[in-house]
Amino acid sequence: MRVLGIAENISASGKLIVRCSGRVHLRIGQKVFLNGKAVGKVHDVVGPVSRPWVLVDVGANPQALVGKELCVR
């Protein structure tokens, strides 16, 4: 598992906003994990290439993930 970053906020559309902590190769639809358990999928990647934000579709209760460190495979 590679660290994706820390979940910082929730967008107006209900997506979790994660600031990438480094260079991570991502694909739209790629699963996102918390403690080894899948919690959502990459919806979009926005911002500068050096340190983008990732919008993650987590379904129900995105507020519970704010402040948590998320990972990808």
N, C-alpha and C positions, 0 to 999 in steps of 0.2 A: 504494500500500500504506500502511496505517496501522499503527503500532506497537500491538500488543496488550499486551505486557508481558514480564516476565522469568519463565521457568519456574523455580519455586522448589522443588518437591518432587513426590513421587509418592504418590497416594492408596492406601489399602488395596486398592482394586479395580483398581489399575494405571493409573489416569488421571493425566495430567500436570496439576499444579496451577500455574496461571499467575496472578500478581497483576496486575490491570489497571493500566496506568500512567496512565490518564486516562479521559475519557468516550469510549467506543467503542460504536457501535451493533452489537449482536451478534444472531445468530439461531442456534438450535440446528441443528446440521448444517453450519454455515458452515465453509469450509475455513480452515485455519491454515497459515501458511507460515514457512519458515526460508530466508533467502537466495534468495527467489523460487521455492522448491520446496515443494509441498504436503507437509506432514508429518502432518496429522491433521485432525480435525473437532471443533467445539465440541460437547461432550456436555451440559454444564449450566453455569449461572451462579449463584453463591451469594454471600451476604454483603451488605454495605451497598451501596446504589445508587451512592454517591459513589466507591467504589473496590472493586469486587467481585473475587472469585476466579473464574476460569474453569477448568472441568474439560475437558481436551482428550483425546480418544481418539486415541492415536497408534499403536495396534497394537503392533508389536514394538519392544523396546528404548527405553522412555521415559527410562531413566537417561541416555542419551546426549544428551538435550535439556535436562537440568537446568542452569540457569545461562545459557541462551541466550535472546536476544531474539527473540520470535515476532511475526508480523504477520498481519493480515487484510486482505482487499480490501473 
